[in-house]
Amino acid sequence: EFPAEAQAMNSVASALAFALTLAPAALSQTDPASLKGNVARIDAGARTGFGFIVGMSDRGLLVPTAWHTPRDLPTDTVTVCFAHRGETCGAGTVIYVADAIGSQPALDLAIVRTPYPEGLVWRPDAFGTRPGIGDQVRFIGRSRDWYIPNDAGRVGPFDAARQLVAYTGLEVAEGVSGAPIVSGNGIVAMHVESEGGQGEARGVDVQAIRRRIVDGLRAPWILVPLARCAEQAGHARALSGRDIAVHFDARQPDAGLHAIARLNCLGARALPRPVWSGATWPGNGIAYASGELRAARTIQSVLATLGRLDTRLGNAEGGVAIWVR
């Protein structure tokens, strides 16, 4: 339990999410292997594809995939598997299929809702900006496995009319549909079509997926950009390699997601721990186990300009845990 004293902690202002992105430094690079926890395999009868975490509903995740994967199923039910504790699978339901909406083009896109696996480790700081021509990209997921190619592909022209990012040189094949396309700063597209081999392939722009989540489903988008933190080398030395549980309000996730991005940038492994509706919110703060005061104080210093996060001795997953919204 979080210590009782935490009940009196002040709330961190909503400006937290904005301020976390303002530090003047170059963005770190995304290692595709660090995003395997974000990626889900979608089993739809005889067809298999992939998807990745983009949104959250009460006790559930929203995962986009290529609509052509579950299209011929007689029901709206699929199986969704994460590379979590070996492999964790659960039921998923297709709740949205993209079509032309006003000025928005039709997309090969479906949104699947699936229960949130308890203890899942994934990275919210995976929202990539649109890549430029020639940028390197890879994908995550092929042949039912969370496969990542050794050789990168190269980005081609962007088709604004169809909201498709083109790329060549990637060994995409059947079963890759829905896989995230990852550049140096995060997920930039969702693979949907190819000409076979290493010819030109295309993926739905991640910004187009965001619009369908926010405008079409009225659901929160839960990916944020990589944080900037290169000026905080001293903090990085103290936090690198640490597991830090970050509890955030699933209904108001922005502050917690950006806090996760900052900690990941400093070399920690932030563990997202959503607090669902109906659960008690103990107040914003940092809990630390005996012997972990230095780490807690370092985190407090990292977030000092963003709002008050008092530190309290108590039980904490991994030694240090944060509660922030």
Disulfide bonds with the S-S distance in Angstrom:
Cys81-Cys89 2.04
Cys229-Cys265 1.94
